[in-house]
């Protein structure tokens, strides 16, 4: 299993638009093959900051996810809302 933490920092005053654009990604990604969980959390200590926490069966399933149309569309639609590049960390679960 693989855990992904993706820190998303958005521009001020774009939260509503960001949340609208991320919903299709959340809904579709939860149905992707190999997805165990896929959730978005709002940082309560830092404005305009969110974290996506994902669990995948394998690195291969995560790689497949990044090629899905809903993943690509979100990147295109929400790119202008980002205040910084995504900070992505992956963690393989130790046996």
MMTF fields as JSON, N, C-alpha, C and O atoms, coordinates in Angstrom:
{
  "mmtfVersion": "1.0.0",
  "mmtfProducer": "UNKNOWN",
  "numBonds": 379,
  "numAtoms": 380,
  "numGroups": 95,
  "numChains": 1,
  "numModels": 1,
  "chainsPerModel": [1],
  "groupsPerChain": [95],
  "chainIdList": ["A"],
  "bondAtomList": [4, 2, 8, 6, 12, 10, 16, 14, 20, 18, 24, 22, 28, 26, 32, 30, 36, 34, 40, 38, 44, 42, 48, 46, 52, 50, 56, 54, 60, 58, 64, 62, 68, 66, 72, 70, 76, 74, 80, 78, 84, 82, 88, 86, 92, 90, 96, 94, 100, 98, 104, 102, 108, 106, 112, 110, 116, 114, 120, 118, 124, 122, 128, 126, 132, 130, 136, 134, 140, 138, 144, 142, 148, 146, 152, 150, 156, 154, 160, 158, 164, 162, 168, 166, 172, 170, 176, 174, 180, 178, 184, 182, 188, 186, 192, 190, 196, 194, 200, 198, 204, 202, 208, 206, 212, 210, 216, 214, 220, 218, 224, 222, 228, 226, 232, 230, 236, 234, 240, 238, 244, 242, 248, 246, 252, 250, 256, 254, 260, 258, 264, 262, 268, 266, 272, 270, 276, 274, 280, 278, 284, 282, 288, 286, 292, 290, 296, 294, 300, 298, 304, 302, 308, 306, 312, 310, 316, 314, 320, 318, 324, 322, 328, 326, 332, 330, 336, 334, 340, 338, 344, 342, 348, 346, 352, 350, 356, 354, 360, 358, 364, 362, 368, 366, 372, 370, 376, 374],
  "bondOrderList": [1, 1, 1, 1, 1, 1, 1, 1, 1, 1, 1, 1, 1, 1, 1, 1, 1, 1, 1, 1, 1, 1, 1, 1, 1, 1, 1, 1, 1, 1, 1, 1, 1, 1, 1, 1, 1, 1, 1, 1, 1, 1, 1, 1, 1, 1, 1, 1, 1, 1, 1, 1, 1, 1, 1, 1, 1, 1, 1, 1, 1, 1, 1, 1, 1, 1, 1, 1, 1, 1, 1, 1, 1, 1, 1, 1, 1, 1, 1, 1, 1, 1, 1, 1, 1, 1, 1, 1, 1, 1, 1, 1, 1, 1],
  "groupList": [{"groupName": "UNK", "atomNameList": ["N", "CA", "C", "O"], "elementList": ["N", "C", "C", "O"], "formalChargeList": [0, 0, 0, 0], "bondAtomList": [1, 0, 2, 1, 3, 2], "bondOrderList": [1, 1, 2], "singleLetterCode": "X", "chemCompType": "L-PEPTIDE LINKING"}],
  "groupTypeList": [0, 0, 0, 0, 0, 0, 0, 0, 0, 0, 0, 0, 0, 0, 0, 0, 0, 0, 0, 0, 0, 0, 0, 0, 0, 0, 0, 0, 0, 0, 0, 0, 0, 0, 0, 0, 0, 0, 0, 0, 0, 0, 0, 0, 0, 0, 0, 0, 0, 0, 0, 0, 0, 0, 0, 0, 0, 0, 0, 0, 0, 0, 0, 0, 0, 0, 0, 0, 0, 0, 0, 0, 0, 0, 0, 0, 0, 0, 0, 0, 0, 0, 0, 0, 0, 0, 0, 0, 0, 0, 0, 0, 0, 0, 0],
  "groupIdList": [1, 2, 3, 4, 5, 6, 7, 8, 9, 10, 11, 12, 13, 14, 15, 16, 17, 18, 19, 20, 21, 22, 23, 24, 25, 26, 27, 28, 29, 30, 31, 32, 33, 34, 35, 36, 37, 38, 39, 40, 41, 42, 43, 44, 45, 46, 47, 48, 49, 50, 51, 52, 53, 54, 55, 56, 57, 58, 59, 60, 61, 62, 63, 64, 65, 66, 67, 68, 69, 70, 71, 72, 73, 74, 75, 76, 77, 78, 79, 80, 81, 82, 83, 84, 85, 86, 87, 88, 89, 90, 91, 92, 93, 94, 95],
  "secStructList": [7, 3, 3, 3, 3, 3, 3, 3, 3, 5, 7, 6, 6, 7, 2, 2, 2, 2, 2, 2, 2, 2, 2, 2, 2, 2, 2, 2, 2, 6, 6, 1, 6, 6, 3, 3, 3, 3, 3, 3, 3, 3, 7, 1, 1, 1, 6, 6, 3, 3, 3, 3, 3, 3, 3, 3, 1, 7, 2, 2, 2, 2, 2, 2, 2, 6, 6, 1, 2, 2, 2, 2, 2, 2, 2, 2, 2, 2, 4, 4, 4, 5, 1, 1, 7, 7, 3, 3, 3, 3, 3, 3, 7, 7, 7],
  "xCoordList": [0.854, 0.0, 0.894, 2.018, 0.362, 1.074, 0.18, -1.002, 0.75, 0.017, 0.615, 1.834, -0.243, 0.189, -0.349, -1.525, 0.526, 0.122, 0.481, 1.648, -0.518, -0.297, -0.756, -1.944, 0.192, -0.122, -0.479, 0.28, -1.654, -2.167, -2.338, -3.121, -1.607, -1.729, -2.371, -1.879, -3.485, -4.225, -4.098, -3.739, -4.403, -4.359, -5.477, -6.531, -5.251, -6.305, -7.599, -7.575, -8.698, -10.033, -10.431, -11.284, -9.823, -10.2, -10.739, -10.932, -10.977, -11.375, -12.658, -12.705, -13.678, -14.944, -14.763, -15.283, -14.034, -13.789, -12.959, -13.236, -11.94, -11.116, -11.966, -11.863, -12.786, -13.611, -14.594, -14.888, -15.087, -15.982, -15.237, -15.768, -14.018, -13.252, -12.679, -12.43, -12.467, -11.868, -12.905, -12.536, -14.18, -15.207, -15.246, -15.291, -15.229, -15.224, -13.999, -14.095, -12.851, -11.641, -11.831, -11.507, -12.351, -12.569, -13.522, -13.236, -14.639, -15.66, -15.122, -15.282, -14.493, -14.003, -12.808, -12.703, -11.922, -10.717, -11.061, -10.391, -12.083, -12.502, -12.976, -13.029, -13.317, -13.757, -12.626, -12.812, -11.458, -10.331, -9.887, -9.914, -9.485, -8.954, -7.749, -6.841, -7.759, -6.63, -6.725, -5.878, -7.749, -7.907, -8.561, -9.638, -7.893, -8.436, -9.168, -10.258, -8.563, -9.238, -8.629, -7.488, -9.428, -9.026, -9.806, -11.012, -9.133, -9.836, -9.071, -7.844, -9.826, -9.263, -9.507, -10.608, -8.459, -8.548, -8.11, -7.152, -8.809, -8.456, -7.548, -7.844, -6.452, -5.527, -6.167, -6.515, -6.322, -6.965, -5.969, -6.365, -4.687, -3.658, -3.037, -2.377, -3.243, -2.651, -3.722, -4.286, -3.996, -5.011, -4.608, -3.429, -5.632, -5.46, -4.592, -3.92, -4.609, -3.807, -4.683, -5.478, -4.516, -5.264, -4.28, -3.151, -4.737, -3.936, -4.838, -5.886, -4.4, -5.059, -4.335, -3.111, -5.089, -4.523, -5.134, -6.351, -4.259, -4.701, -4.06, -2.94, -4.787, -4.243, -4.47, -5.576, -3.383, -3.426, -2.907, -2.029, -3.451, -3.015, -1.553, -0.85, -1.09, 0.283, 0.746, -0.073, 2.061, 2.57, 2.037, 1.832, 1.815, 1.295, -0.12, -0.463, -0.932, -2.298, -2.276, -3.085, -1.361, -1.206, -0.78, -1.313, 0.169, 0.633, -0.513, -0.648, -1.32, -2.479, -3.447, -3.985, -3.661, -4.537, -4.096, -4.93, -2.783, -2.275, -2.488, -2.272, -2.908, -3.164, -4.658, -5.051, -5.477, -6.926, -7.399, -6.826, -8.428, -8.925, -9.345, -9.111, -9.956, -10.39, -9.199, -9.287, -8.101, -6.893, -6.283, -5.917, -6.182, -5.617, -6.491, -5.98, -7.802, -8.722, -8.613, -8.62, -8.512, -8.366, -7.107, -7.145, -6.014, -4.771, -4.939, -4.424, -5.655, -5.892, -6.836, -6.589, -7.916, -8.94, -8.499, -8.866, -7.718, -7.364, -5.961, -5.566, -5.221, -3.839, -3.698, -2.768, -4.611, -4.547, -4.867, -4.595, -5.432, -5.787, -4.636, -4.676, -3.623, -2.52, -1.571, -1.192, -1.204, -0.263, 1.163, 2.11, 1.326, 2.646, 2.542, 1.45, 3.673, 3.632, 3.166, 3.378, 2.54, 2.113, 3.326, 4.386, 3.165, 4.195, 3.669, 2.736, 4.263, 3.751, 4.784, 5.957, 4.308, 5.159, 4.437, 3.235, 5.169, 4.586, 5.274, 6.475, 4.49, 4.974, 4.523, 3.329, 5.451, 5.045, 4.795, 5.539, 3.762, 3.427, 4.37, 4.503, 5.019, 5.957, 5.192, 4.163, 5.708, 5.068, 5.452, 5.011],
  "yCoordList": [-1.182, 0.0, 1.237, 1.219, 2.298, 3.559, 4.688, 4.746, 5.585, 6.766, 7.987, 8.1, 8.892, 10.129, 11.317, 11.358, 12.275, 13.563, 14.624, 14.782, 15.343, 16.415, 17.728, 17.921, 18.625, 19.946, 20.863, 21.004, 21.484, 22.37, 23.757, 23.95, 24.71, 26.099, 26.905, 26.944, 27.544, 28.288, 29.79, 30.246, 30.535, 31.997, 32.499, 31.87, 33.624, 34.197, 34.422, 34.715, 34.278, 34.529, 33.585, 33.93, 32.395, 31.424, 30.118, 29.137, 30.111, 28.861, 28.276, 27.078, 29.064, 28.545, 27.949, 26.873, 28.64, 28.14, 26.854, 25.905, 26.829, 25.638, 24.444, 23.359, 24.639, 23.552, 23.04, 21.846, 23.928, 23.527, 22.68, 21.68, 23.075, 22.365, 21.041, 20.135, 20.925, 19.696, 18.589, 17.416, 18.929, 17.914, 16.791, 15.622, 17.101, 16.0, 15.096, 13.886, 15.678, 14.88, 13.929, 12.746, 14.436, 13.603, 12.45, 11.294, 12.773, 11.765, 10.682, 9.492, 11.089, 10.121, 9.329, 8.129, 9.979, 9.301, 8.192, 7.16, 8.395, 7.367, 6.092, 5.027, 6.205, 5.055, 4.434, 3.382, 5.074, 4.552, 3.198, 2.951, 2.343, 1.041, 1.232, 2.01, 0.515, 0.58, 1.659, 1.724, 2.521, 3.578, 2.999, 2.405, 3.182, 2.747, 3.911, 3.74, 5.093, 6.301, 7.529, 7.512, 8.591, 9.818, 10.955, 11.077, 11.791, 12.823, 14.14, 14.167, 15.225, 16.565, 17.156, 17.07, 17.758, 18.383, 19.836, 20.16, 20.702, 22.125, 22.351, 21.896, 23.05, 23.378, 24.467, 25.533, 24.209, 25.174, 26.184, 27.155, 25.959, 26.857, 27.75, 28.738, 27.413, 28.183, 28.46, 27.532, 29.73, 30.094, 29.602, 29.52, 29.281, 28.91, 27.67, 27.537, 26.777, 25.569, 24.346, 24.325, 23.336, 22.087, 20.925, 21.085, 19.755, 18.554, 17.436, 17.141, 16.828, 15.651, 14.451, 14.348, 13.558, 12.334, 11.161, 10.983, 10.376, 9.287, 7.978, 7.964, 6.893, 5.566, 4.752, 4.69, 4.13, 3.336, 1.934, 1.733, 0.978, -0.409, -0.597, -1.414, 0.169, -0.008, 1.255, 2.082, 1.399, 2.523, 2.5, 3.552, 1.318, 1.2, 1.766, 2.397, 1.541, 2.076, 3.605, 4.289, 4.131, 5.588, 6.16, 7.177, 5.515, 5.974, 5.974, 6.905, 4.943, 4.864, 6.019, 6.624, 6.315, 7.424, 8.747, 9.536, 8.994, 10.275, 10.438, 11.519, 9.368, 9.433, 9.448, 9.497, 9.407, 9.421, 10.806, 11.815, 10.869, 12.154, 13.119, 14.322, 12.617, 13.517, 14.133, 15.268, 13.409, 13.938, 15.038, 16.107, 14.766, 15.732, 16.981, 18.101, 16.79, 17.937, 18.829, 20.053, 18.236, 19.06, 19.914, 21.099, 19.347, 20.107, 21.279, 22.37, 21.053, 22.122, 23.185, 24.382, 22.74, 23.666, 24.46, 25.627, 23.849, 24.501, 25.091, 25.734, 24.887, 25.376, 26.86, 27.271, 27.66, 29.113, 29.513, 30.645, 28.612, 28.919, 28.65, 29.081, 27.947, 27.542, 28.706, 29.461, 28.82, 29.867, 29.345, 30.128, 28.025, 27.4, 26.018, 25.461, 25.476, 24.097, 23.128, 23.363, 22.054, 21.029, 20.447, 20.269, 20.158, 19.467, 18.053, 17.846, 17.095, 15.731, 14.823, 14.805, 14.069, 13.083, 11.748, 11.679, 10.692, 9.37, 8.519, 8.642, 7.665, 6.829, 5.392, 5.107, 4.479, 3.081, 2.596, 2.933, 1.821, 1.31, 0.163, -0.79, 0.268, -0.769, -2.007, -1.918, -3.145, -4.414, -4.79, -5.823],
  "zCoordList": [0.0, 0.0, 0.0, 0.501, -0.572, -0.699, -0.215, -0.556, 0.583, 1.06, 0.373, 0.242, -0.059, -0.712, 0.078, 0.441, 0.336, 0.913, -0.119, -0.477, -0.591, -1.558, -0.937, -0.68, -0.699, -0.15, -1.312, -2.27, -1.205, -2.253, -1.655, -0.725, -2.188, -1.739, -2.865, -3.992, -2.521, -3.536, -3.3, -2.214, -4.345, -4.254, -3.34, -3.244, -2.673, -1.816, -2.613, -3.808, -1.923, -2.481, -3.611, -4.428, -3.668, -4.699, -4.1, -4.818, -2.798, -2.144, -2.718, -2.998, -2.899, -3.421, -4.816, -5.108, -5.663, -7.013, -6.968, -7.702, -6.105, -5.96, -5.507, -6.079, -4.503, -3.982, -5.039, -5.093, -5.856, -6.943, -7.971, -8.453, -8.307, -9.331, -8.834, -9.63, -7.522, -6.993, -6.785, -6.724, -6.674, -6.41, -7.448, -7.063, -8.752, -9.727, -9.592, -9.798, -9.248, -9.038, -7.865, -7.965, -6.763, -5.584, -5.893, -5.583, -6.498, -6.793, -7.729, -7.46, -8.812, -9.801, -9.276, -9.53, -8.558, -8.072, -7.088, -7.057, -6.297, -5.331, -6.029, -5.414, -7.309, -8.09, -8.908, -9.52, -8.924, -9.696, -9.157, -7.951, -10.06, -9.671, -8.745, -9.038, -7.638, -6.708, -5.659, -4.768, -5.739, -4.744, -3.489, -3.55, -2.361, -1.079, -0.42, 0.126, -0.473, 0.03, -0.643, -1.107, -0.68, -1.38, -0.735, -0.95, 0.055, 0.818, 0.799, 0.703, 0.891, 0.928, 2.312, 2.855, 2.871, 4.188, 4.093, 3.391, 4.799, 4.849, 6.057, 7.162, 5.837, 6.915, 7.777, 7.269, 9.063, 9.95, 10.515, 11.16, 10.277, 10.81, 9.741, 10.065, 8.483, 7.385, 6.334, 5.755, 6.095, 5.1, 3.72, 3.374, 2.951, 1.542, 1.34, 0.317, 2.304, 2.214, 2.487, 3.426, 1.645, 1.743, 1.633, 1.168, 2.071, 1.888, 1.378, 1.953, 0.287, -0.241, 0.365, 0.281, 0.969, 1.533, 0.773, 0.733, 0.18, -0.683, -0.222, 0.289, -0.41, -0.18, -1.451, -1.989, -1.913, -3.138, -2.873, -2.034, -3.586, -3.425, -3.809, -3.214, -4.817, -5.292, -6.018, -6.42, -6.183, -6.982, -8.415, -9.02, -8.95, -10.316, -10.428, -11.428, -9.407, -9.416, -9.293, -9.919, -8.498, -8.401, -9.748, -10.191, -10.39, -11.704, -12.718, -13.511, -12.687, -13.595, -13.316, -14.243, -12.044, -11.639, -12.253, -12.696, -12.28, -12.788, -14.297, -14.845, -14.955, -16.401, -16.722, -17.887, -15.685, -15.88, -16.343, -15.931, -17.187, -17.675, -16.558, -16.674, -15.486, -14.409, -13.673, -13.203, -13.569, -12.935, -13.813, -13.322, -15.085, -16.038, -16.117, -16.123, -16.176, -16.268, -15.046, -15.174, -13.856, -12.656, -12.746, -12.414, -13.181, -13.329, -14.28, -14.033, -15.356, -16.331, -15.768, -15.912, -15.129, -14.636, -13.419, -13.279, -12.536, -11.268, -11.26, -10.287, -12.309, -12.353, -12.057, -11.363, -12.575, -12.365, -10.927, -10.529, -10.154, -8.764, -7.803, -6.651, -8.264, -7.387, -7.111, -8.007, -5.837, -5.427, -5.401, -5.332, -5.455, -5.402, -6.05, -6.17, -6.461, -6.975, -5.89, -4.701, -6.31, -5.355, -4.641, -5.242, -3.377, -2.602, -2.38, -1.603, -3.058, -2.995, -2.335, -2.707, -1.344, -0.673, -0.698, -0.44, -1.007, -1.003, 0.057, 0.3, 0.672, 1.753, 1.534, 1.623, 1.25, 1.208, 2.639, 3.56, 2.802, 4.13, 4.46, 3.692, 5.605, 6.033, 6.475, 7.145, 6.092, 6.494, 7.9, 8.405]
}
